[in-house]
Amino acid sequence: MRAVEKELGVPSRSKPGENGITEIQLTTEIVKLRKLSHDRQAERDNLPGLKLRGDFWMDRVNQNDWGFNGDTNGNMQLLGKVINVQ
């Protein structure tokens, strides 16, 4: 988190909404950084589940699904399966 704050140019441990960025901006950058980290570790240590974890969180960010509501039908992809989250 500290690396992301530095990258975004905000003071360490400052509050989103009061420091010039939103919580969504901070969370999005954290998710991107974690995905890169998970992908590297998954490749290095043969842990494919870590890649799936990173993909799941990036999907939430990319779909703007902050409330974990799924798509317009209430469906979400999880481990290659469609589940209803309503």
C-alpha positions as CSV (number, residue, x, y, z in Angstrom):
1,M,0.0,0.0,0.0
2,R,2.8,2.4,0.8
3,A,4.4,1.8,-2.6
4,V,1.0,2.7,-4.3
5,E,0.6,5.8,-2.1
6,K,4.1,6.9,-3.2
7,E,3.3,6.2,-6.9
8,L,0.1,8.2,-6.6
9,G,2.0,11.0,-4.9
10,V,0.0,11.1,-1.7
11,P,1.3,11.1,1.9
12,S,1.8,7.7,3.5
13,R,-1.2,6.6,5.5
14,S,-3.3,9.5,4.5
15,K,-7.0,9.2,4.0
16,P,-8.5,8.8,0.5
17,G,-11.0,11.6,-0.1
18,E,-8.9,14.0,1.9
19,N,-5.6,13.5,0.1
20,G,-6.6,14.2,-3.5
21,I,-7.4,10.6,-4.5
22,T,-10.5,8.4,-4.1
23,E,-10.7,5.1,-2.3
24,I,-11.5,3.5,-5.7
25,Q,-8.3,5.0,-7.2
26,L,-6.2,3.7,-4.4
27,T,-7.8,0.3,-4.4
28,T,-7.5,0.0,-8.2
29,E,-3.7,0.7,-8.1
30,I,-3.3,-1.8,-5.2
31,V,-5.1,-4.5,-7.1
32,K,-2.9,-3.9,-10.2
33,L,0.3,-4.1,-8.1
34,R,-0.9,-7.3,-6.3
35,K,-1.9,-8.9,-9.6
36,L,1.6,-8.3,-11.0
37,S,3.0,-9.8,-7.8
38,H,0.7,-12.8,-7.9
39,D,1.4,-13.5,-11.5
40,R,5.2,-13.4,-11.0
41,Q,4.9,-15.7,-7.9
42,A,2.5,-18.1,-9.7
43,E,5.0,-18.5,-12.6
44,R,8.0,-18.8,-10.4
45,D,6.6,-21.2,-7.8
46,N,4.1,-23.0,-10.1
47,L,1.1,-21.8,-8.1
48,P,-1.6,-21.2,-10.7
49,G,-4.2,-20.4,-8.1
50,L,-2.4,-17.1,-7.4
51,K,-3.0,-16.0,-11.0
52,L,-6.7,-16.8,-10.7
53,R,-6.9,-14.7,-7.5
54,G,-5.3,-11.8,-9.2
55,D,-7.6,-12.2,-12.2
56,F,-10.7,-12.3,-9.9
57,W,-9.8,-8.9,-8.3
58,M,-8.9,-7.3,-11.6
59,D,-12.2,-8.4,-13.0
60,R,-14.0,-6.7,-10.1
61,V,-12.0,-3.5,-10.8
62,N,-12.5,-3.7,-14.6
63,Q,-16.2,-4.3,-14.2
64,N,-16.6,-1.6,-11.6
65,D,-18.2,-4.2,-9.4
66,W,-17.2,-2.7,-6.0
67,G,-20.3,-4.2,-4.3
68,F,-19.7,-7.7,-5.6
69,N,-23.1,-7.6,-7.4
70,G,-22.0,-9.4,-10.6
71,D,-23.3,-8.5,-14.0
72,T,-26.8,-7.2,-14.7
73,N,-28.2,-10.7,-14.0
74,G,-26.3,-11.0,-10.7
75,N,-23.9,-13.5,-12.2
76,M,-20.1,-13.6,-11.5
77,Q,-17.4,-15.8,-12.9
78,L,-15.4,-17.7,-10.2
79,L,-12.9,-20.3,-11.1
80,G,-14.3,-20.7,-14.5
81,K,-17.9,-21.2,-13.2
82,V,-20.8,-18.8,-13.3
83,I,-22.3,-18.3,-9.9
84,N,-25.3,-16.1,-9.0
85,V,-24.5,-13.6,-6.2
86,Q,-28.0,-12.2,-5.7
